[in-house]
Amino acid sequence: MEKKTENSIKSIRSRLLLIVLRAFAIVVGITIISILAITILEINNSAKQNPFYQSPSTMLLEAFYIGNGGWNNVDKLVQEVQKPDSKYTAQDWNNSVIVNQNNIVIIDHGRTDSPMIGQQIPSGPGNPAEAITVNGQVVGRIIKDQKDIPHPLRLTISFINPTIEISLVLAIFAVIIGILLTRRVVNPISEVMAAAQKVAAGDLSTRIVTKKGNDDLSILVEHFNLMTEALERNDNERKQLLADVAHELRTPLSILRGRLEGIVDGIYPANDASIAPALEETYLLERLVEDLRLLTLAENRQLHFEMHSVELVQSLERSIAIFKPQAQDKGIEIEMTTDQPTAFVWVDPQRLEQVVGNIIDNALRYVSTKDGKVSISVEHMSGSVKVSIADNGTGLPDGEVERIFDRFWRSEKSRARAAGGAGLGMAIVKQLVESQGGKVGAENIATGGLKIWFILPEPEKAE
């Protein structure tokens, strides 16, 4: 499996490297072509006005025409150019014919004594020529023997050649640097892609080895690991939820089926005493299904809340009055203290009573019946109100306090449903409180017992 993963990473790494190199080559090519095209365009646009862009022969002939006032004695210019110590740049007259404005030959391939001198050459599209212009008037032409690259283009190429050479050298260096940076860029991305393939195939335990660093790739790897961890946790919770639901439904259904089969078979008489236990199990099933529905709606933020400003102390007193008979039957005392006579919070009053009822019911289940006490305290905070409900029971073992809000979790695994409940009460409390903008938590008390607290916003802060 590890070898297969390693091969997958190598394959992805090779593909990414080819993509990077191909993209770089395209960018370099477009850059060089753009520079060349812009340079050629600028030179061609300037060639008509700037003599610098003209060929040496054209500039020399134009200067001679201006200085001499015409083409008379042009042979002296040719003789001067042909001298070994001539101050003029070597001309390319040997492959061209120079004619005046009337298309009469004045220089024939660098000679002024050729039989062609004085002959008229008809102009036509087949004769590539370069105009000799003085004061905006064409006074002659240089006719090439064969089509040649225009001087502006040759000049452009001479300018561009160094640029191309430098670009190629820089491209080679860039490729080398890119290969050296593969470990920093391509390798992490290839590892993420290979890990993503494994996750897509169903392996949610996939993790990428993290390396120290604050760069974007390190953050990407860290977030990928957090994502897979969350996916694996959610998948395990889903599987555990299915197992817990099956377990919670199995017991009442078994009792219900056994009771009804006993009545049908005549083992139990069909009277109220025999049917009542079966009916009681249907109530338990109904409550379990309703709790699951409520919890699912709250987790998906689909539960509707009628938010109002609620006087918290009065709401707590009503909840205490409901549970007082049950507490007295068990010999448990319920008391409440508050730092102020009134406390207003922004909540759904019905959901608030459900939260308080679940916490008090949980405390009454697990508090010690000897000198048992459930203490409720109300404390004003900055923009919110904190309610703490504590008992003097045995508390929870270390490491299990944070699990009290998990679905179907019970401290005593062997506890019967009748004594321990289905394990959904505290999970519902957490979702209802957080859905209304509050916070909830639990902690063991140093003197013994468990305290569950929740914080709700005041009306001004919530609005």
PECOR-V401316 format. One record per residue. BURIAL is b if it has 24 or more other C-alpha atoms within 12 Angstrom, else e. D_FIRST is the distance of its C-alpha to the first C-alpha in whole Angstrom. Layout:
burial=<BURIAL,BURIAL>
d_first=<D_FIRST,D_FIRST>
This chain:
burial=<e,e,e,e,e,e,e,b,b,b,e,b,b,e,e,b,b,e,e,e,b,e,e,e,e,e,e,b,e,e,e,b,e,e,e,b,e,e,b,b,e,e,b,b,e,e,e,e,e,e,e,e,b,b,b,b,b,b,b,b,b,b,b,b,b,e,e,e,e,e,b,e,e,b,e,e,b,b,e,e,b,e,e,e,e,e,e,e,e,e,b,b,b,e,e,b,b,b,b,b,b,e,b,b,b,b,b,b,b,b,b,b,e,e,e,e,b,e,e,e,b,e,e,e,e,e,e,e,b,b,b,b,b,b,e,e,e,e,b,b,b,b,b,b,e,e,e,e,e,b,b,b,b,e,b,b,e,e,e,b,e,e,e,b,e,e,e,e,e,e,b,e,e,e,e,e,e,b,e,e,e,b,e,e,b,b,b,b,b,b,b,b,b,b,b,b,e,b,e,e,e,e,e,b,b,b,b,b,e,e,e,e,e,e,e,e,b,b,e,b,b,b,e,b,b,e,e,b,e,e,e,e,e,e,e,e,e,e,e,e,b,e,e,b,b,e,e,b,b,e,e,b,b,e,b,b,e,e,b,b,e,e,e,e,e,e,e,e,e,e,e,e,e,e,b,e,b,b,e,e,b,e,e,b,b,e,e,b,e,e,b,b,e,b,b,e,e,b,e,e,e,e,e,e,e,e,e,e,e,b,b,b,b,e,b,b,b,e,b,b,e,e,b,b,e,e,b,e,e,e,e,b,b,b,b,b,e,e,e,e,e,e,b,b,b,b,b,b,b,e,b,b,b,b,b,b,b,b,b,b,b,b,b,b,b,b,b,b,e,e,e,b,b,b,b,b,b,b,b,b,e,e,e,b,b,b,b,b,b,b,b,b,b,b,b,b,e,e,e,e,b,e,e,b,b,b,b,b,b,b,b,e,e,e,e,e,b,e,e,b,b,b,b,b,b,b,b,b,b,b,b,b,b,b,b,b,b,b,b,b,b,b,b,b,e,e,e,e,b,b,b,b,b,b,b,b,b,b,b,e,e,e,e>
d_first=<0,4,5,5,6,9,10,11,12,14,15,17,18,20,21,23,24,26,27,29,30,32,33,35,36,38,39,41,42,44,45,47,48,49,51,53,54,55,57,59,60,61,63,64,66,68,69,72,73,72,74,71,69,71,71,74,76,77,77,80,82,82,83,86,87,87,89,91,92,91,90,93,93,89,89,90,87,85,87,86,82,83,84,82,82,82,81,79,76,75,76,74,77,77,75,76,80,81,84,86,86,88,86,88,86,87,85,83,80,82,85,88,90,89,90,88,89,91,90,88,85,84,81,78,74,74,75,72,74,74,77,79,80,83,84,82,84,82,85,83,80,77,77,74,74,70,68,66,64,66,66,65,61,62,62,59,57,59,58,54,53,53,51,48,48,47,45,43,43,42,39,38,38,36,33,33,33,30,28,29,28,25,23,25,25,22,19,20,20,17,15,17,16,13,13,15,13,11,14,16,13,14,12,15,14,12,14,15,17,20,23,27,29,31,30,29,25,25,27,24,21,23,24,21,20,23,22,19,21,24,22,20,23,25,23,23,27,27,26,28,31,30,30,33,35,35,36,39,40,40,43,45,45,45,48,49,49,50,53,54,53,56,58,58,58,61,60,60,63,63,65,64,63,60,59,59,55,54,55,54,50,50,51,48,46,48,47,44,43,45,44,40,42,43,40,38,41,41,37,38,41,43,45,49,51,54,55,58,60,60,62,59,62,64,60,59,63,62,59,60,63,61,59,62,63,60,60,64,63,60,62,60,62,61,62,61,62,62,63,65,67,65,61,60,57,55,54,54,56,55,51,53,54,51,49,52,53,49,49,53,52,48,51,53,51,49,53,55,58,60,61,58,58,57,57,57,58,58,58,58,56,56,56,54,55,53,53,52,53,52,53,54,52,49,46,43,40,39,36,37,39,37,35,39,38,35,36,36,36,39,40,41,38,41,43,45,45,48,48,45,45,42,40,41,44,42,40,42,44,42,41,45,46,43,44,47,47,47,45,44,43,44,44,46,49,50,53,51,50,48,49,47,48,48,50,51,53,56,58,59,55,54,56>
